[in-house]
Amino acid sequence: MKNLALVFVSVLISLSTFAQKSDIVDIAVGSKDHTTLVAAVKAAGLVETLKSAGPFTVFAPTNAAFDKLPAGTVATLVKPENKATLTAILTYHVVAGKFSATDVVAAIKAGNGTATLTTVQGGKLKASLKGSSVILTDEKGGTSTVIVADLNATNGVIHVIDTVVLPK
């Protein structure tokens, strides 16, 4: 168990070091847990945007998060005729500005338990705490937990989430 913990810490340190020298897209491309997100970002034509100066805060769903969607959803969304819907969903995971986990928690505390984040898509995400975990609630009432925070990039920060959040 101790060796597993050391490996996990080593991976986090490696990701963190890589992240500090890379932009948001490069970090996602370098993660085996974000291949679905990368494919979706490419299909939506958002690579250039997410490589720009930003800064951005990205709540990045893992492959397992996308797997929670109904069967066939991702395959349907990446079709060219669904680009607008895919873009809306992806930009709902992005907030303009760089908000570290400390910033998000401070906003939650300042908001008496809830912080409202306006996404690039124009929708709202509600952030709250459950124990020490940041929970995002989307406009449909779905929730997602931040499972890895503060992957700092040259143009913002990534927080990894366990469920895809969806706009109205």
URPEFEN-V469222 format. One record per helix or strand of 2 or more residues. SS is the DSSP state (H for helix, E for strand). FROM is the first residue (numbers start at 1). TO is the last residue. If there is no record, write none. Layout:
SS,FROM,TO  SS,FROM,TO
//
This chain:
H,2,20  H,24,29  H,32,44  H,47,51  E,56,61  H,63,67  H,73,77  H,80,91  E,94,96  H,101,110  E,115,118  E,124,130  E,133,137  E,143,153  E,156,161
//
